[in-house]
């Protein structure tokens, strides 16, 4: 068992029958999975999720053949007639989605290669000849944004809920939206090791998909500020995920994953309730980085001019690398795809479909009824009498500015909607050449003029949770970093 609050491996499940209790076709199938599932086609090691998906899909398929379809082959005797029975049962009886069937077929195709029949499994169209081809077409190009803010989610309000429920949960969400981390990467992140001053490194053992490491440079000053804030709340030897379960036991990656989804439900973020999931924070990051790189994503309904085609493809590739993808084409599933019209001008394949009318009202009502009851939110509006920025005197008698006890909330899109009195507000674009401030809807710096003193107030990932004196000190350092970077 690991010490110092790091994740300990899940305890093996006990069984009276021992490790080799499988018999018959199950034993043979398990042996094939153990021998081949850990290796990818290109020879690299497969991700744990890929191996788990292969085992789950194969056992489900053979169980279906043996128990319902009247065909009980041994795994090595698997034939194309069995594939046909499975596909037709999935489509007509179980009414599976076409995309799900294609995923299952890809697993069967790899399995066929394991038993020496690499060309046996055909495309889905060959097994459903009477079905309209248009109904079997699945496009990976996104036409409806997965980002929270595009789907009508008040991101500051949801992050505020997260911090009031559990501070560590709030930090996890902040890391996801600031650096584009997957859930597992955020849970396994070691902030003190990952931060090198100029960027964040996701190491192979810290949860990246397929064990593929990547480096995320700090392209905007706020990214450097927020990692300092996270490090101020997490010990050097700890990961960002929870150190203990709610019952006080040492946390594992499995328990932290369950806790993550439970907390998401508590703040009203589920596909049914809000139309988005936690992974939508990566889409939010992708949109923001696209803006930083100087182009408008295809899923966002904007009319801004994009760069020429070749330059646009290079910028998409740069965002793809920030996301941890080696193929730029994958970005179509995050912010849509582009095309060239007859004149060679860049055009969109997909545009955002905002949730409107009754559908949005129903989703909001469900989210409010299903979300956990929270303590009352502290007011975030700055007033002339009680400004959120305090002052204290240093040894020389000069006034030293203290950061606010509640960070200023900024709605996405326009910083002009910030709840700071107009007489006290001054906005400044920091580090975004040729891009207006409203283009970034996630990370923003607001300069608040308070008591005739112009000070920097850091929007700590747009939350307004109460911060400690320790965070006050780090907040002053963060404000200084931002002024220097700007």
Number of C-alpha atoms within 10 A of each C-alpha: 9 11 10 11 17 22 24 15 13 12 8 6 5 8 8 6 8 8 8 7 10 13 10 9 18 16 15 15 21 17 12 17 18 13 11 16 24 17 15 15 10 7 8 11 14 18 19 15 11 17 18 13 15 21 19 13 16 19 15 11 18 23 16 17 18 14 10 11 14 9 15 17 14 15 20 16 9 18 14 15 12 17 21 17 15 20 23 16 16 18 16 10 9 10 11 13 12 17 14 12 19 16 13 20 20 16 20 22 19 19 24 20 15 16 13 10 16 13 11 15 23 15 11 19 13 11 18 16 9 8 11 10 11 7 8 16 12 11 10 15 20 20 22 21 27 24 27 23 21 21 20 17 19 15 22 20 17 20 22 22 28 25 20 21 18 11 14 20 23 22 23 25 25 25 26 24 23 26 24 26 27 23 23 18 23 25 26 25 26 24 26 20 16 17 20 12 11 13 17 22 19 26 19 14 12 20 23 22 18 15 17 16 15 17 17 21 17 17 15 19 21 26 20 23 23 23 23 21 18 19 18 17 16 18 15 12 14 21 22 25 30 25 21 16 13 11 7 8 10 20 24 22 20 14 18 20 16 12 18 21 15 13 19 19 18 20 22 25 23 17 12 12 21 21 21 22 19 21 17 22 27 23 23 25 26 26 27 24 27 22 18 21 19 20 19 24 29 26 28 21 15 11 7 10 12 15 15 12 16 8 11 19 14 13 20 24 19 17 22 22 17 20 24 19 17 13 11 17 17 18 23 22 18 27 28 24 23 19 14 13 10 7 6 10 13 17 15 18 16 22 19 20 14 15 16 10 8 9 11 18 12 13 19 18 13 15 21 16 12 16 17 15 12 12 9 8 13 12 10 19 16 20 13 12 7 10 17 20 20 15 14 10 10 10 6 6 8 10 13 13 20 20 25 23 20 23 23 28 25 27 20 22 15 14 20 15 12 19 16 22 14 12 10 18 16 14 14 13 15 19 16 18 11 9 16 13 20 14 19 21 20 23 21 26 25 23 18 26 20 22 14 8 12 14 20 24 25 26 24 22 30 25 25 25 22 15 14 10 11 10 19 15 13 18 26 19 16 25 23 15 15 21 15 9 13 13
